[in-house]
Amino acid sequence: MKKIKPIYLILITTILCFITPVIAKQLEAYILEHESEIALTQAGTHNGGGKTTGYNFFAKADDLKLVFRKRVLHPGSAIGYHLQKEDEIYYIVEGEGEMQMNGKSFTVKSGDAILTRPGSSHGLKNTSNKDLTIIINYEKK
């Protein structure tokens, strides 16, 4: 059996030290999160008031350029009226509410999706006695 020269062992070890983290990262090609483990009770965002439950999925994921959140607006709560800086999608999963967009108001309900564009202003309030559940999605800058 032929003996490997020490220089080749050093070279192989060095290469493995650089390649192993890359391979390990590729093996972690997904992240599974359970909402029960990330739920936070919070006041309505953007000074909306009331009580909400927020779920900031994948907040600790490295290099993720996408924000994916679920928020439950409990009765009497709201997301305050605010200026939008990037494209943002609101998807109404459950419940009913009133969306205010650029000074106009309209009703939203389960199954509705609203795209807010940069430069627009909007807010959302729960107008019922049941929870209003939404998914919020936008690109992180």
PyRosetta script that sets phi, psi and omega in degrees:
from pyrosetta import init, pose_from_sequence

init()
pose = pose_from_sequence("MKKIKPIYLILITTILCFITPVIAKQLEAYILEHESEIALTQAGTHNGGGKTTGYNFFAKADDLKLVFRKRVLHPGSAIGYHLQKEDEIYYIVEGEGEMQMNGKSFTVKSGDAILTRPGSSHGLKNTSNKDLTIIINYEKK")
pose.set_psi(1, 135.3)
pose.set_omega(1, -176.9)
pose.set_phi(2, -82.5)
pose.set_psi(2, 138.9)
pose.set_omega(2, -178.9)
pose.set_phi(3, -88.2)
pose.set_psi(3, 137.7)
pose.set_omega(3, 178.2)
pose.set_phi(4, -81.9)
pose.set_psi(4, 133.3)
pose.set_omega(4, -179.9)
pose.set_phi(5, -69.4)
pose.set_psi(5, 144.0)
pose.set_omega(5, -179.0)
pose.set_phi(6, -55.4)
pose.set_psi(6, -34.9)
pose.set_omega(6, -179.6)
pose.set_phi(7, -63.4)
pose.set_psi(7, -35.4)
pose.set_omega(7, 178.0)
pose.set_phi(8, -70.9)
pose.set_psi(8, -35.9)
pose.set_omega(8, 176.2)
pose.set_phi(9, -63.4)
pose.set_psi(9, -42.0)
pose.set_omega(9, 178.1)
pose.set_phi(10, -64.0)
pose.set_psi(10, -43.9)
pose.set_omega(10, 179.6)
pose.set_phi(11, -62.6)
pose.set_psi(11, -46.3)
pose.set_omega(11, 179.1)
pose.set_phi(12, -62.6)
pose.set_psi(12, -44.3)
pose.set_omega(12, 179.4)
pose.set_phi(13, -62.1)
pose.set_psi(13, -42.0)
pose.set_omega(13, 179.2)
pose.set_phi(14, -63.1)
pose.set_psi(14, -45.9)
pose.set_omega(14, 179.2)
pose.set_phi(15, -61.2)
pose.set_psi(15, -44.9)
pose.set_omega(15, 179.8)
pose.set_phi(16, -62.5)
pose.set_psi(16, -35.1)
pose.set_omega(16, 178.9)
pose.set_phi(17, -63.8)
pose.set_psi(17, -32.8)
pose.set_omega(17, 179.8)
pose.set_phi(18, -86.3)
pose.set_psi(18, -33.3)
pose.set_omega(18, -176.4)
pose.set_phi(19, -81.8)
pose.set_psi(19, -35.2)
pose.set_omega(19, -175.6)
pose.set_phi(20, -56.3)
pose.set_psi(20, -46.8)
pose.set_omega(20, 178.2)
pose.set_phi(21, -61.4)
pose.set_psi(21, -35.7)
pose.set_omega(21, 179.1)
pose.set_phi(22, -65.4)
pose.set_psi(22, -45.6)
pose.set_omega(22, 178.8)
pose.set_phi(23, -63.9)
pose.set_psi(23, -43.1)
pose.set_omega(23, 179.4)
pose.set_phi(24, -60.7)
pose.set_psi(24, -41.2)
pose.set_omega(24, 179.2)
pose.set_phi(25, -64.1)
pose.set_psi(25, -39.7)
pose.set_omega(25, 178.6)
pose.set_phi(26, -66.8)
pose.set_psi(26, -33.4)
pose.set_omega(26, 178.5)
pose.set_phi(27, -69.1)
pose.set_psi(27, -24.2)
pose.set_omega(27, 176.9)
pose.set_phi(28, -92.6)
pose.set_psi(28, 54.1)
pose.set_omega(28, -173.6)
pose.set_phi(29, -79.2)
pose.set_psi(29, 3.9)
pose.set_omega(29, 175.9)
pose.set_phi(30, -149.8)
pose.set_psi(30, 160.3)
pose.set_omega(30, 174.9)
pose.set_phi(31, -131.9)
pose.set_psi(31, 130.3)
pose.set_omega(31, 176.3)
pose.set_phi(32, -108.9)
pose.set_psi(32, 125.1)
pose.set_omega(32, 176.2)
pose.set_phi(33, -124.2)
pose.set_psi(33, 144.4)
pose.set_omega(33, 178.1)
pose.set_phi(34, -106.5)
pose.set_psi(34, 127.0)
pose.set_omega(34, -175.6)
pose.set_phi(35, -59.5)
pose.set_psi(35, -29.8)
pose.set_omega(35, 179.7)
pose.set_phi(36, -63.4)
pose.set_psi(36, -21.4)
pose.set_omega(36, -178.6)
pose.set_phi(37, -92.8)
pose.set_psi(37, -11.2)
pose.set_omega(37, -177.7)
pose.set_phi(38, -121.2)
pose.set_psi(38, 2.0)
pose.set_omega(38, -177.4)
pose.set_phi(39, -63.3)
pose.set_psi(39, 134.9)
pose.set_omega(39, 176.4)
pose.set_phi(40, -130.6)
pose.set_psi(40, 129.0)
pose.set_omega(40, 173.3)
pose.set_phi(41, -81.0)
pose.set_psi(41, 126.9)
pose.set_omega(41, -175.4)
pose.set_phi(42, -142.5)
pose.set_psi(42, 160.9)
pose.set_omega(42, 170.7)
pose.set_phi(43, -72.2)
pose.set_psi(43, 159.8)
pose.set_omega(43, 176.8)
pose.set_phi(44, -55.7)
pose.set_psi(44, 131.7)
pose.set_omega(44, -176.6)
pose.set_phi(45, -66.8)
pose.set_psi(45, 161.6)
pose.set_omega(45, -179.1)
pose.set_phi(46, 53.8)
pose.set_psi(46, 40.0)
pose.set_omega(46, 178.9)
pose.set_phi(47, 60.0)
pose.set_psi(47, 33.6)
pose.set_omega(47, -179.3)
pose.set_phi(48, -74.1)
pose.set_psi(48, -26.9)
pose.set_omega(48, 178.8)
pose.set_phi(49, 82.7)
pose.set_psi(49, 170.6)
pose.set_omega(49, -178.6)
pose.set_phi(50, 79.1)
pose.set_psi(50, -171.7)
pose.set_omega(50, -176.7)
pose.set_phi(51, -112.0)
pose.set_psi(51, 130.4)
pose.set_omega(51, 176.7)
pose.set_phi(52, -129.4)
pose.set_psi(52, 164.6)
pose.set_omega(52, 170.5)
pose.set_phi(53, -120.7)
pose.set_psi(53, 124.4)
pose.set_omega(53, -177.9)
pose.set_phi(54, -110.3)
pose.set_psi(54, 144.7)
pose.set_omega(54, 178.3)
pose.set_phi(55, -130.3)
pose.set_psi(55, 105.2)
pose.set_omega(55, -178.5)
pose.set_phi(56, -99.2)
pose.set_psi(56, 88.5)
pose.set_omega(56, -176.3)
pose.set_phi(57, -69.0)
pose.set_psi(57, 139.5)
pose.set_omega(57, 173.3)
pose.set_phi(58, 61.3)
pose.set_psi(58, 27.4)
pose.set_omega(58, -179.4)
pose.set_phi(59, -62.4)
pose.set_psi(59, -26.4)
pose.set_omega(59, -177.6)
pose.set_phi(60, -99.5)
pose.set_psi(60, 6.3)
pose.set_omega(60, -179.7)
pose.set_phi(61, -73.3)
pose.set_psi(61, 130.7)
pose.set_omega(61, 179.1)
pose.set_phi(62, -67.3)
pose.set_psi(62, 136.2)
pose.set_omega(62, 171.6)
pose.set_phi(63, 59.3)
pose.set_psi(63, 21.2)
pose.set_omega(63, 176.9)
pose.set_phi(64, -81.6)
pose.set_psi(64, 124.4)
pose.set_omega(64, -176.8)
pose.set_phi(65, -99.4)
pose.set_psi(65, 16.1)
pose.set_omega(65, -175.9)
pose.set_phi(66, -125.3)
pose.set_psi(66, 134.5)
pose.set_omega(66, 174.2)
pose.set_phi(67, -102.5)
pose.set_psi(67, 129.8)
pose.set_omega(67, -179.7)
pose.set_phi(68, -133.7)
pose.set_psi(68, 110.6)
pose.set_omega(68, -176.2)
pose.set_phi(69, -129.0)
pose.set_psi(69, 151.4)
pose.set_omega(69, 169.8)
pose.set_phi(70, -118.3)
pose.set_psi(70, 139.6)
pose.set_omega(70, 176.2)
pose.set_phi(71, -137.9)
pose.set_psi(71, 133.7)
pose.set_omega(71, 175.2)
pose.set_phi(72, -107.3)
pose.set_psi(72, 115.5)
pose.set_omega(72, 175.6)
pose.set_phi(73, -90.3)
pose.set_psi(73, 109.2)
pose.set_omega(73, 179.4)
pose.set_phi(74, -74.7)
pose.set_psi(74, 160.0)
pose.set_omega(74, -178.3)
pose.set_phi(75, -47.8)
pose.set_psi(75, 132.8)
pose.set_omega(75, 179.2)
pose.set_phi(76, 87.0)
pose.set_psi(76, 0.9)
pose.set_omega(76, -178.4)
pose.set_phi(77, -105.6)
pose.set_psi(77, 167.6)
pose.set_omega(77, -176.1)
pose.set_phi(78, -157.7)
pose.set_psi(78, 162.4)
pose.set_omega(78, 165.7)
pose.set_phi(79, -100.8)
pose.set_psi(79, 120.5)
pose.set_omega(79, -174.7)
pose.set_phi(80, -64.9)
pose.set_psi(80, 154.9)
pose.set_omega(80, 179.5)
pose.set_phi(81, -64.7)
pose.set_psi(81, 126.6)
pose.set_omega(81, -176.4)
pose.set_phi(82, -152.4)
pose.set_psi(82, 160.5)
pose.set_omega(82, 178.5)
pose.set_phi(83, -78.6)
pose.set_psi(83, 135.0)
pose.set_omega(83, 179.1)
pose.set_phi(84, -93.1)
pose.set_psi(84, 134.2)
pose.set_omega(84, -177.7)
pose.set_phi(85, -106.2)
pose.set_psi(85, -15.1)
pose.set_omega(85, 178.9)
pose.set_phi(86, -144.8)
pose.set_psi(86, 164.5)
pose.set_omega(86, 174.0)
pose.set_phi(87, -58.0)
pose.set_psi(87, 135.4)
pose.set_omega(87, -179.4)
pose.set_phi(88, -142.8)
pose.set_psi(88, 137.8)
pose.set_omega(88, 179.3)
pose.set_phi(89, -112.8)
pose.set_psi(89, 130.3)
pose.set_omega(89, 171.0)
pose.set_phi(90, -108.8)
pose.set_psi(90, 129.0)
pose.set_omega(90, 174.9)
pose.set_phi(91, -121.6)
pose.set_psi(91, 123.6)
pose.set_omega(91, -178.3)
pose.set_phi(92, -84.9)
pose.set_psi(92, 112.0)
pose.set_omega(92, -178.7)
pose.set_phi(93, -83.1)
pose.set_psi(93, -42.5)
pose.set_omega(93, -173.9)
pose.set_phi(94, -155.8)
pose.set_psi(94, 143.1)
pose.set_omega(94, 175.0)
pose.set_phi(95, 98.2)
pose.set_psi(95, -171.3)
pose.set_omega(95, -179.3)
pose.set_phi(96, -135.8)
pose.set_psi(96, 151.7)
pose.set_omega(96, 177.4)
pose.set_phi(97, -161.0)
pose.set_psi(97, -176.6)
pose.set_omega(97, 177.7)
pose.set_phi(98, -121.9)
pose.set_psi(98, 123.3)
pose.set_omega(98, 177.8)
pose.set_phi(99, -98.6)
pose.set_psi(99, 134.4)
pose.set_omega(99, 173.4)
pose.set_phi(100, -110.5)
pose.set_psi(100, 124.4)
pose.set_omega(100, -176.7)
pose.set_phi(101, -133.3)
pose.set_psi(101, 116.1)
pose.set_omega(101, 177.5)
pose.set_phi(102, 50.3)
pose.set_psi(102, 43.6)
pose.set_omega(102, 176.1)
pose.set_phi(103, 86.0)
pose.set_psi(103, -5.1)
pose.set_omega(103, 177.9)
pose.set_phi(104, -110.1)
pose.set_psi(104, 148.8)
pose.set_omega(104, 179.5)
pose.set_phi(105, -116.4)
pose.set_psi(105, 145.9)
pose.set_omega(105, 175.8)
pose.set_phi(106, -152.4)
pose.set_psi(106, 155.0)
pose.set_omega(106, -179.2)
pose.set_phi(107, -80.3)
pose.set_psi(107, 140.2)
pose.set_omega(107, 173.9)
pose.set_phi(108, -126.4)
pose.set_psi(108, 150.2)
pose.set_omega(108, -178.6)
pose.set_phi(109, -148.4)
pose.set_psi(109, 174.5)
pose.set_omega(109, 179.8)
pose.set_phi(110, -46.7)
pose.set_psi(110, 130.7)
pose.set_omega(110, 179.9)
pose.set_phi(111, 95.8)
pose.set_psi(111, -10.1)
pose.set_omega(111, 179.1)
pose.set_phi(112, -85.1)
pose.set_psi(112, 143.0)
pose.set_omega(112, 174.1)
pose.set_phi(113, -125.2)
pose.set_psi(113, 136.0)
pose.set_omega(113, -177.8)
pose.set_phi(114, -125.9)
pose.set_psi(114, 125.4)
pose.set_omega(114, 174.8)
pose.set_phi(115, -100.4)
pose.set_psi(115, 120.3)
pose.set_omega(115, 175.5)
pose.set_phi(116, -103.8)
pose.set_psi(116, 132.8)
pose.set_omega(116, -175.3)
pose.set_phi(117, -100.8)
pose.set_psi(117, 156.5)
pose.set_omega(117, 178.3)
pose.set_phi(118, -55.5)
pose.set_psi(118, 137.4)
pose.set_omega(118, 179.6)
pose.set_phi(119, 93.3)
pose.set_psi(119, -12.4)
pose.set_omega(119, 177.0)
pose.set_phi(120, -89.4)
pose.set_psi(120, 163.9)
pose.set_omega(120, 176.7)
pose.set_phi(121, -122.7)
pose.set_psi(121, 144.4)
pose.set_omega(121, -178.4)
pose.set_phi(122, -157.1)
pose.set_psi(122, 163.8)
pose.set_omega(122, 174.2)
pose.set_phi(123, -155.1)
pose.set_psi(123, 164.9)
pose.set_omega(123, -178.1)
pose.set_phi(124, -144.3)
pose.set_psi(124, 133.0)
pose.set_omega(124, 176.8)
pose.set_phi(125, -130.5)
pose.set_psi(125, 147.7)
pose.set_omega(125, 175.6)
pose.set_phi(126, -79.4)
pose.set_psi(126, 123.1)
pose.set_omega(126, -177.3)
pose.set_phi(127, -108.9)
pose.set_psi(127, 10.2)
pose.set_omega(127, -177.8)
pose.set_phi(128, -119.5)
pose.set_psi(128, -179.6)
pose.set_omega(128, 177.6)
pose.set_phi(129, -97.3)
pose.set_psi(129, 14.1)
pose.set_omega(129, 176.5)
pose.set_phi(130, -120.9)
pose.set_psi(130, 164.8)
pose.set_omega(130, 178.6)
pose.set_phi(131, -64.5)
pose.set_psi(131, 146.2)
pose.set_omega(131, 171.9)
pose.set_phi(132, -112.4)
pose.set_psi(132, 114.3)
pose.set_omega(132, -175.9)
pose.set_phi(133, -107.8)
pose.set_psi(133, 129.2)
pose.set_omega(133, -177.9)
pose.set_phi(134, -132.0)
pose.set_psi(134, 154.9)
pose.set_omega(134, 169.5)
pose.set_phi(135, -110.5)
pose.set_psi(135, 133.9)
pose.set_omega(135, 179.5)
pose.set_phi(136, -120.5)
pose.set_psi(136, 133.4)
pose.set_omega(136, -175.7)
pose.set_phi(137, -140.1)
pose.set_psi(137, 130.4)
pose.set_omega(137, 175.0)
pose.set_phi(138, -157.9)
pose.set_psi(138, 164.3)
pose.set_omega(138, 179.3)
pose.set_phi(139, -83.9)
pose.set_psi(139, 131.2)
pose.set_omega(139, 177.9)
pose.set_phi(140, -79.6)
pose.set_psi(140, 131.7)
pose.set_omega(140, -179.9)
pose.set_phi(141, -94.1)
pose.dump_pdb("model.pdb")
